[in-house]
Amino acid sequence: MKEWTQKEKELVRKYETKKKPAQKTFQQRKEMYLKQTDRNYKDGDRN
């Protein structure tokens, strides 16, 4: 495997740190959506 230069390592680190929160926010939005739909179904409002 090739050796990474310092500049390449910084770019990879920057990309990885930006990528992780986006994945987390999607997961949080999905959970909130599921909680909201569950609440609606429990209330009897299916439309």
PDBQT receptor file of N, H, CA, C and O in Angstrom, charges set to zero:
ATOM      1  N   MET A   1       0.838  -1.192   0.000  1.00  0.00    +0.000 N 
ATOM      2  CA  MET A   1       0.000   0.000   0.000  1.00  0.00    +0.000 C 
ATOM      3  C   MET A   1       0.876   1.245   0.000  1.00  0.00    +0.000 C 
ATOM      4  O   MET A   1       1.974   1.240   0.557  1.00  0.00    +0.000 OA
ATOM      5  N   LYS A   2       0.401   2.282  -0.609  1.00  0.00    +0.000 N 
ATOM      6  H   LYS A   2      -0.491   2.287  -1.061  1.00  0.00    +0.000 HD
ATOM      7  CA  LYS A   2       1.226   3.485  -0.749  1.00  0.00    +0.000 C 
ATOM      8  C   LYS A   2       1.269   4.298   0.538  1.00  0.00    +0.000 C 
ATOM      9  O   LYS A   2       0.334   4.274   1.339  1.00  0.00    +0.000 OA
ATOM     10  N   GLU A   3       2.356   5.005   0.718  1.00  0.00    +0.000 N 
ATOM     11  H   GLU A   3       3.116   5.024   0.068  1.00  0.00    +0.000 HD
ATOM     12  CA  GLU A   3       2.508   5.885   1.871  1.00  0.00    +0.000 C 
ATOM     13  C   GLU A   3       1.777   7.187   1.598  1.00  0.00    +0.000 C 
ATOM     14  O   GLU A   3       1.847   7.723   0.492  1.00  0.00    +0.000 OA
ATOM     15  N   TRP A   4       1.087   7.690   2.586  1.00  0.00    +0.000 N 
ATOM     16  H   TRP A   4       1.030   7.255   3.485  1.00  0.00    +0.000 HD
ATOM     17  CA  TRP A   4       0.334   8.928   2.445  1.00  0.00    +0.000 C 
ATOM     18  C   TRP A   4       1.220  10.111   2.825  1.00  0.00    +0.000 C 
ATOM     19  O   TRP A   4       1.995  10.044   3.780  1.00  0.00    +0.000 OA
ATOM     20  N   THR A   5       1.093  11.176   2.071  1.00  0.00    +0.000 N 
ATOM     21  H   THR A   5       0.464  11.230   1.296  1.00  0.00    +0.000 HD
ATOM     22  CA  THR A   5       1.795  12.398   2.442  1.00  0.00    +0.000 C 
ATOM     23  C   THR A   5       0.995  13.097   3.536  1.00  0.00    +0.000 C 
ATOM     24  O   THR A   5      -0.163  12.765   3.786  1.00  0.00    +0.000 OA
ATOM     25  N   GLN A   6       1.625  14.056   4.174  1.00  0.00    +0.000 N 
ATOM     26  H   GLN A   6       2.566  14.326   3.971  1.00  0.00    +0.000 HD
ATOM     27  CA  GLN A   6       0.942  14.783   5.253  1.00  0.00    +0.000 C 
ATOM     28  C   GLN A   6      -0.293  15.503   4.725  1.00  0.00    +0.000 C 
ATOM     29  O   GLN A   6      -1.329  15.540   5.389  1.00  0.00    +0.000 OA
ATOM     30  N   LYS A   7      -0.180  16.076   3.526  1.00  0.00    +0.000 N 
ATOM     31  H   LYS A   7       0.661  16.047   2.987  1.00  0.00    +0.000 HD
ATOM     32  CA  LYS A   7      -1.310  16.801   2.939  1.00  0.00    +0.000 C 
ATOM     33  C   LYS A   7      -2.485  15.856   2.665  1.00  0.00    +0.000 C 
ATOM     34  O   LYS A   7      -3.639  16.198   2.925  1.00  0.00    +0.000 OA
ATOM     35  N   GLU A   8      -2.185  14.682   2.146  1.00  0.00    +0.000 N 
ATOM     36  H   GLU A   8      -1.248  14.404   1.935  1.00  0.00    +0.000 HD
ATOM     37  CA  GLU A   8      -3.240  13.700   1.875  1.00  0.00    +0.000 C 
ATOM     38  C   GLU A   8      -3.911  13.238   3.170  1.00  0.00    +0.000 C 
ATOM     39  O   GLU A   8      -5.130  13.074   3.216  1.00  0.00    +0.000 OA
ATOM     40  N   LYS A   9      -3.118  13.031   4.214  1.00  0.00    +0.000 N 
ATOM     41  H   LYS A   9      -2.128  13.164   4.176  1.00  0.00    +0.000 HD
ATOM     42  CA  LYS A   9      -3.682  12.624   5.504  1.00  0.00    +0.000 C 
ATOM     43  C   LYS A   9      -4.635  13.682   6.042  1.00  0.00    +0.000 C 
ATOM     44  O   LYS A   9      -5.695  13.354   6.576  1.00  0.00    +0.000 OA
ATOM     45  N   GLU A  10      -4.261  14.947   5.902  1.00  0.00    +0.000 N 
ATOM     46  H   GLU A  10      -3.400  15.213   5.468  1.00  0.00    +0.000 HD
ATOM     47  CA  GLU A  10      -5.124  16.032   6.371  1.00  0.00    +0.000 C 
ATOM     48  C   GLU A  10      -6.435  16.075   5.592  1.00  0.00    +0.000 C 
ATOM     49  O   GLU A  10      -7.503  16.284   6.167  1.00  0.00    +0.000 OA
ATOM     50  N   LEU A  11      -6.344  15.875   4.278  1.00  0.00    +0.000 N 
ATOM     51  H   LEU A  11      -5.476  15.704   3.811  1.00  0.00    +0.000 HD
ATOM     52  CA  LEU A  11      -7.559  15.870   3.462  1.00  0.00    +0.000 C 
ATOM     53  C   LEU A  11      -8.484  14.721   3.858  1.00  0.00    +0.000 C 
ATOM     54  O   LEU A  11      -9.696  14.906   3.969  1.00  0.00    +0.000 OA
ATOM     55  N   VAL A  12      -7.923  13.557   4.066  1.00  0.00    +0.000 N 
ATOM     56  H   VAL A  12      -6.939  13.406   3.976  1.00  0.00    +0.000 HD
ATOM     57  CA  VAL A  12      -8.728  12.399   4.462  1.00  0.00    +0.000 C 
ATOM     58  C   VAL A  12      -9.369  12.650   5.819  1.00  0.00    +0.000 C 
ATOM     59  O   VAL A  12     -10.547  12.350   6.016  1.00  0.00    +0.000 OA
ATOM     60  N   ARG A  13      -8.607  13.195   6.747  1.00  0.00    +0.000 N 
ATOM     61  H   ARG A  13      -7.651  13.438   6.587  1.00  0.00    +0.000 HD
ATOM     62  CA  ARG A  13      -9.132  13.473   8.088  1.00  0.00    +0.000 C 
ATOM     63  C   ARG A  13     -10.267  14.486   8.018  1.00  0.00    +0.000 C 
ATOM     64  O   ARG A  13     -11.289  14.336   8.688  1.00  0.00    +0.000 OA
ATOM     65  N   LYS A  14     -10.080  15.515   7.203  1.00  0.00    +0.000 N 
ATOM     66  H   LYS A  14      -9.250  15.638   6.658  1.00  0.00    +0.000 HD
ATOM     67  CA  LYS A  14     -11.112  16.547   7.058  1.00  0.00    +0.000 C 
ATOM     68  C   LYS A  14     -12.382  15.945   6.456  1.00  0.00    +0.000 C 
ATOM     69  O   LYS A  14     -13.488  16.239   6.910  1.00  0.00    +0.000 OA
ATOM     70  N   TYR A  15     -12.222  15.105   5.436  1.00  0.00    +0.000 N 
ATOM     71  H   TYR A  15     -11.323  14.866   5.067  1.00  0.00    +0.000 HD
ATOM     72  CA  TYR A  15     -13.373  14.474   4.793  1.00  0.00    +0.000 C 
ATOM     73  C   TYR A  15     -14.103  13.543   5.762  1.00  0.00    +0.000 C 
ATOM     74  O   TYR A  15     -15.333  13.544   5.813  1.00  0.00    +0.000 OA
ATOM     75  N   GLU A  16     -13.358  12.756   6.522  1.00  0.00    +0.000 N 
ATOM     76  H   GLU A  16     -12.359  12.755   6.480  1.00  0.00    +0.000 HD
ATOM     77  CA  GLU A  16     -13.969  11.815   7.463  1.00  0.00    +0.000 C 
ATOM     78  C   GLU A  16     -14.747  12.542   8.553  1.00  0.00    +0.000 C 
ATOM     79  O   GLU A  16     -15.829  12.097   8.937  1.00  0.00    +0.000 OA
ATOM     80  N   THR A  17     -14.218  13.647   9.056  1.00  0.00    +0.000 N 
ATOM     81  H   THR A  17     -13.339  14.009   8.745  1.00  0.00    +0.000 HD
ATOM     82  CA  THR A  17     -14.924  14.367  10.112  1.00  0.00    +0.000 C 
ATOM     83  C   THR A  17     -16.190  15.018   9.578  1.00  0.00    +0.000 C 
ATOM     84  O   THR A  17     -17.170  15.144  10.313  1.00  0.00    +0.000 OA
ATOM     85  N   LYS A  18     -16.194  15.429   8.324  1.00  0.00    +0.000 N 
ATOM     86  H   LYS A  18     -15.398  15.327   7.727  1.00  0.00    +0.000 HD
ATOM     87  CA  LYS A  18     -17.403  16.012   7.736  1.00  0.00    +0.000 C 
ATOM     88  C   LYS A  18     -18.439  14.936   7.456  1.00  0.00    +0.000 C 
ATOM     89  O   LYS A  18     -19.640  15.182   7.564  1.00  0.00    +0.000 OA
ATOM     90  N   LYS A  19     -17.981  13.753   7.099  1.00  0.00    +0.000 N 
ATOM     91  H   LYS A  19     -17.005  13.553   7.012  1.00  0.00    +0.000 HD
ATOM     92  CA  LYS A  19     -18.880  12.680   6.702  1.00  0.00    +0.000 C 
ATOM     93  C   LYS A  19     -19.655  12.111   7.893  1.00  0.00    +0.000 C 
ATOM     94  O   LYS A  19     -20.843  11.817   7.759  1.00  0.00    +0.000 OA
ATOM     95  N   LYS A  20     -19.027  11.952   9.028  1.00  0.00    +0.000 N 
ATOM     96  H   LYS A  20     -18.062  12.191   9.137  1.00  0.00    +0.000 HD
ATOM     97  CA  LYS A  20     -19.670  11.298  10.173  1.00  0.00    +0.000 C 
ATOM     98  C   LYS A  20     -20.903  12.036  10.703  1.00  0.00    +0.000 C 
ATOM     99  O   LYS A  20     -21.929  11.391  10.917  1.00  0.00    +0.000 OA
ATOM    100  N   PRO A  21     -20.855  13.347  10.925  1.00  0.00    +0.000 N 
ATOM    101  CA  PRO A  21     -22.056  14.023  11.436  1.00  0.00    +0.000 C 
ATOM    102  C   PRO A  21     -23.244  13.937  10.485  1.00  0.00    +0.000 C 
ATOM    103  O   PRO A  21     -24.384  13.852  10.942  1.00  0.00    +0.000 OA
ATOM    104  N   ALA A  22     -23.011  13.956   9.195  1.00  0.00    +0.000 N 
ATOM    105  H   ALA A  22     -22.086  14.025   8.824  1.00  0.00    +0.000 HD
ATOM    106  CA  ALA A  22     -24.115  13.868   8.240  1.00  0.00    +0.000 C 
ATOM    107  C   ALA A  22     -24.837  12.532   8.403  1.00  0.00    +0.000 C 
ATOM    108  O   ALA A  22     -26.067  12.476   8.372  1.00  0.00    +0.000 OA
ATOM    109  N   GLN A  23     -24.079  11.475   8.573  1.00  0.00    +0.000 N 
ATOM    110  H   GLN A  23     -23.080  11.521   8.598  1.00  0.00    +0.000 HD
ATOM    111  CA  GLN A  23     -24.676  10.163   8.776  1.00  0.00    +0.000 C 
ATOM    112  C   GLN A  23     -25.477  10.143  10.075  1.00  0.00    +0.000 C 
ATOM    113  O   GLN A  23     -26.559   9.558  10.134  1.00  0.00    +0.000 OA
ATOM    114  N   LYS A  24     -24.948  10.773  11.099  1.00  0.00    +0.000 N 
ATOM    115  H   LYS A  24     -24.069  11.248  11.050  1.00  0.00    +0.000 HD
ATOM    116  CA  LYS A  24     -25.617  10.795  12.393  1.00  0.00    +0.000 C 
ATOM    117  C   LYS A  24     -26.916  11.589  12.327  1.00  0.00    +0.000 C 
ATOM    118  O   LYS A  24     -27.921  11.169  12.901  1.00  0.00    +0.000 OA
ATOM    119  N   THR A  25     -26.913  12.719  11.644  1.00  0.00    +0.000 N 
ATOM    120  H   THR A  25     -26.096  13.060  11.179  1.00  0.00    +0.000 HD
ATOM    121  CA  THR A  25     -28.121  13.522  11.564  1.00  0.00    +0.000 C 
ATOM    122  C   THR A  25     -29.200  12.788  10.772  1.00  0.00    +0.000 C 
ATOM    123  O   THR A  25     -30.382  12.897  11.096  1.00  0.00    +0.000 OA
ATOM    124  N   PHE A  26     -28.809  12.044   9.742  1.00  0.00    +0.000 N 
ATOM    125  H   PHE A  26     -27.848  11.955   9.479  1.00  0.00    +0.000 HD
ATOM    126  CA  PHE A  26     -29.797  11.270   8.997  1.00  0.00    +0.000 C 
ATOM    127  C   PHE A  26     -30.442  10.237   9.912  1.00  0.00    +0.000 C 
ATOM    128  O   PHE A  26     -31.658  10.045   9.884  1.00  0.00    +0.000 OA
ATOM    129  N   GLN A  27     -29.623   9.577  10.719  1.00  0.00    +0.000 N 
ATOM    130  H   GLN A  27     -28.636   9.733  10.741  1.00  0.00    +0.000 HD
ATOM    131  CA  GLN A  27     -30.145   8.574  11.645  1.00  0.00    +0.000 C 
ATOM    132  C   GLN A  27     -31.084   9.227  12.653  1.00  0.00    +0.000 C 
ATOM    133  O   GLN A  27     -32.131   8.665  12.975  1.00  0.00    +0.000 OA
ATOM    134  N   GLN A  28     -30.722  10.400  13.150  1.00  0.00    +0.000 N 
ATOM    135  H   GLN A  28     -29.872  10.856  12.888  1.00  0.00    +0.000 HD
ATOM    136  CA  GLN A  28     -31.576  11.102  14.107  1.00  0.00    +0.000 C 
ATOM    137  C   GLN A  28     -32.897  11.498  13.456  1.00  0.00    +0.000 C 
ATOM    138  O   GLN A  28     -33.956  11.352  14.067  1.00  0.00    +0.000 OA
ATOM    139  N   ARG A  29     -32.844  11.998  12.219  1.00  0.00    +0.000 N 
ATOM    140  H   ARG A  29     -31.984  12.116  11.722  1.00  0.00    +0.000 HD
ATOM    141  CA  ARG A  29     -34.082  12.379  11.527  1.00  0.00    +0.000 C 
ATOM    142  C   ARG A  29     -34.971  11.171  11.311  1.00  0.00    +0.000 C 
ATOM    143  O   ARG A  29     -36.190  11.262  11.453  1.00  0.00    +0.000 OA
ATOM    144  N   LYS A  30     -34.371  10.042  10.969  1.00  0.00    +0.000 N 
ATOM    145  H   LYS A  30     -33.381   9.969  10.853  1.00  0.00    +0.000 HD
ATOM    146  CA  LYS A  30     -35.139   8.818  10.758  1.00  0.00    +0.000 C 
ATOM    147  C   LYS A  30     -35.841   8.392  12.052  1.00  0.00    +0.000 C 
ATOM    148  O   LYS A  30     -37.014   8.021  12.035  1.00  0.00    +0.000 OA
ATOM    149  N   GLU A  31     -35.111   8.450  13.177  1.00  0.00    +0.000 N 
ATOM    150  H   GLU A  31     -34.158   8.752  13.191  1.00  0.00    +0.000 HD
ATOM    151  CA  GLU A  31     -35.708   8.084  14.461  1.00  0.00    +0.000 C 
ATOM    152  C   GLU A  31     -36.844   9.030  14.829  1.00  0.00    +0.000 C 
ATOM    153  O   GLU A  31     -37.885   8.589  15.317  1.00  0.00    +0.000 OA
ATOM    154  N   MET A  32     -36.654  10.324  14.602  1.00  0.00    +0.000 N 
ATOM    155  H   MET A  32     -35.809  10.683  14.206  1.00  0.00    +0.000 HD
ATOM    156  CA  MET A  32     -37.708  11.289  14.909  1.00  0.00    +0.000 C 
ATOM    157  C   MET A  32     -38.942  11.028  14.046  1.00  0.00    +0.000 C 
ATOM    158  O   MET A  32     -40.070  11.112  14.531  1.00  0.00    +0.000 OA
ATOM    159  N   TYR A  33     -38.728  10.715  12.772  1.00  0.00    +0.000 N 
ATOM    160  H   TYR A  33     -37.811  10.647  12.378  1.00  0.00    +0.000 HD
ATOM    161  CA  TYR A  33     -39.844  10.412  11.876  1.00  0.00    +0.000 C 
ATOM    162  C   TYR A  33     -40.614   9.188  12.374  1.00  0.00    +0.000 C 
ATOM    163  O   TYR A  33     -41.844   9.190  12.413  1.00  0.00    +0.000 OA
ATOM    164  N   LEU A  34     -39.876   8.151  12.751  1.00  0.00    +0.000 N 
ATOM    165  H   LEU A  34     -38.877   8.150  12.719  1.00  0.00    +0.000 HD
ATOM    166  CA  LEU A  34     -40.539   6.939  13.233  1.00  0.00    +0.000 C 
ATOM    167  C   LEU A  34     -41.303   7.196  14.525  1.00  0.00    +0.000 C 
ATOM    168  O   LEU A  34     -42.409   6.684  14.701  1.00  0.00    +0.000 OA
ATOM    169  N   LYS A  35     -40.730   7.979  15.425  1.00  0.00    +0.000 N 
ATOM    170  H   LYS A  35     -39.832   8.395  15.281  1.00  0.00    +0.000 HD
ATOM    171  CA  LYS A  35     -41.433   8.314  16.671  1.00  0.00    +0.000 C 
ATOM    172  C   LYS A  35     -42.703   9.096  16.374  1.00  0.00    +0.000 C 
ATOM    173  O   LYS A  35     -43.746   8.844  16.977  1.00  0.00    +0.000 OA
ATOM    174  N   GLN A  36     -42.620  10.041  15.448  1.00  0.00    +0.000 N 
ATOM    175  H   GLN A  36     -41.773  10.246  14.958  1.00  0.00    +0.000 HD
ATOM    176  CA  GLN A  36     -43.777  10.867  15.111  1.00  0.00    +0.000 C 
ATOM    177  C   GLN A  36     -44.885  10.015  14.489  1.00  0.00    +0.000 C 
ATOM    178  O   GLN A  36     -46.055  10.165  14.841  1.00  0.00    +0.000 OA
ATOM    179  N   THR A  37     -44.522   9.126  13.571  1.00  0.00    +0.000 N 
ATOM    180  H   THR A  37     -43.571   9.004  13.285  1.00  0.00    +0.000 HD
ATOM    181  CA  THR A  37     -45.540   8.285  12.935  1.00  0.00    +0.000 C 
ATOM    182  C   THR A  37     -46.145   7.318  13.945  1.00  0.00    +0.000 C 
ATOM    183  O   THR A  37     -47.345   7.049  13.896  1.00  0.00    +0.000 OA
ATOM    184  N   ASP A  38     -45.334   6.793  14.858  1.00  0.00    +0.000 N 
ATOM    185  H   ASP A  38     -44.359   7.012  14.898  1.00  0.00    +0.000 HD
ATOM    186  CA  ASP A  38     -45.877   5.914  15.901  1.00  0.00    +0.000 C 
ATOM    187  C   ASP A  38     -46.888   6.666  16.749  1.00  0.00    +0.000 C 
ATOM    188  O   ASP A  38     -47.942   6.128  17.088  1.00  0.00    +0.000 OA
ATOM    189  N   ARG A  39     -46.570   7.899  17.091  1.00  0.00    +0.000 N 
ATOM    190  H   ARG A  39     -45.714   8.336  16.816  1.00  0.00    +0.000 HD
ATOM    191  CA  ARG A  39     -47.473   8.706  17.915  1.00  0.00    +0.000 C 
ATOM    192  C   ARG A  39     -48.788   8.938  17.166  1.00  0.00    +0.000 C 
ATOM    193  O   ARG A  39     -49.866   8.862  17.756  1.00  0.00    +0.000 OA
ATOM    194  N   ASN A  40     -48.692   9.220  15.869  1.00  0.00    +0.000 N 
ATOM    195  H   ASN A  40     -47.816   9.281  15.390  1.00  0.00    +0.000 HD
ATOM    196  CA  ASN A  40     -49.900   9.450  15.083  1.00  0.00    +0.000 C 
ATOM    197  C   ASN A  40     -50.772   8.196  15.027  1.00  0.00    +0.000 C 
ATOM    198  O   ASN A  40     -51.994   8.279  15.149  1.00  0.00    +0.000 OA
ATOM    199  N   TYR A  41     -50.145   7.043  14.844  1.00  0.00    +0.000 N 
ATOM    200  H   TYR A  41     -49.152   6.975  14.745  1.00  0.00    +0.000 HD
ATOM    201  CA  TYR A  41     -50.920   5.812  14.771  1.00  0.00    +0.000 C 
ATOM    202  C   TYR A  41     -51.555   5.472  16.113  1.00  0.00    +0.000 C 
ATOM    203  O   TYR A  41     -52.672   4.956  16.150  1.00  0.00    +0.000 OA
ATOM    204  N   LYS A  42     -50.868   5.750  17.207  1.00  0.00    +0.000 N 
ATOM    205  H   LYS A  42     -49.960   6.169  17.176  1.00  0.00    +0.000 HD
ATOM    206  CA  LYS A  42     -51.426   5.476  18.535  1.00  0.00    +0.000 C 
ATOM    207  C   LYS A  42     -52.618   6.381  18.817  1.00  0.00    +0.000 C 
ATOM    208  O   LYS A  42     -53.548   5.984  19.518  1.00  0.00    +0.000 OA
ATOM    209  N   ASP A  43     -52.594   7.597  18.274  1.00  0.00    +0.000 N 
ATOM    210  H   ASP A  43     -51.838   7.920  17.704  1.00  0.00    +0.000 HD
ATOM    211  CA  ASP A  43     -53.706   8.525  18.468  1.00  0.00    +0.000 C 
ATOM    212  C   ASP A  43     -54.906   8.157  17.599  1.00  0.00    +0.000 C 
ATOM    213  O   ASP A  43     -55.997   8.685  17.810  1.00  0.00    +0.000 OA
ATOM    214  N   GLY A  44     -54.727   7.266  16.632  1.00  0.00    +0.000 N 
ATOM    215  H   GLY A  44     -53.840   6.836  16.461  1.00  0.00    +0.000 HD
ATOM    216  CA  GLY A  44     -55.817   6.851  15.772  1.00  0.00    +0.000 C 
ATOM    217  C   GLY A  44     -55.930   7.672  14.505  1.00  0.00    +0.000 C 
ATOM    218  O   GLY A  44     -56.863   7.472  13.728  1.00  0.00    +0.000 OA
ATOM    219  N   ASP A  45     -55.008   8.589  14.274  1.00  0.00    +0.000 N 
ATOM    220  H   ASP A  45     -54.250   8.752  14.905  1.00  0.00    +0.000 HD
ATOM    221  CA  ASP A  45     -55.039   9.421  13.065  1.00  0.00    +0.000 C 
ATOM    222  C   ASP A  45     -54.189   8.752  11.992  1.00  0.00    +0.000 C 
ATOM    223  O   ASP A  45     -52.964   8.877  12.004  1.00  0.00    +0.000 OA
ATOM    224  N   ARG A  46     -54.821   8.054  11.078  1.00  0.00    +0.000 N 
ATOM    225  H   ARG A  46     -55.816   7.953  11.069  1.00  0.00    +0.000 HD
ATOM    226  CA  ARG A  46     -54.071   7.314  10.065  1.00  0.00    +0.000 C 
ATOM    227  C   ARG A  46     -53.979   8.055   8.733  1.00  0.00    +0.000 C 
ATOM    228  O   ARG A  46     -53.335   7.564   7.806  1.00  0.00    +0.000 OA
ATOM    229  N   ASN A  47     -54.596   9.204   8.618  1.00  0.00    +0.000 N 
ATOM    230  H   ASN A  47     -55.119   9.603   9.371  1.00  0.00    +0.000 HD
ATOM    231  CA  ASN A  47     -54.546   9.933   7.345  1.00  0.00    +0.000 C 
ATOM    232  C   ASN A  47     -53.462  10.961   7.355  1.00  0.00    +0.000 C 
ATOM    233  O   ASN A  47     -53.274  11.670   6.366  1.00  0.00    +0.000 OA
TER     234      ASN A  47
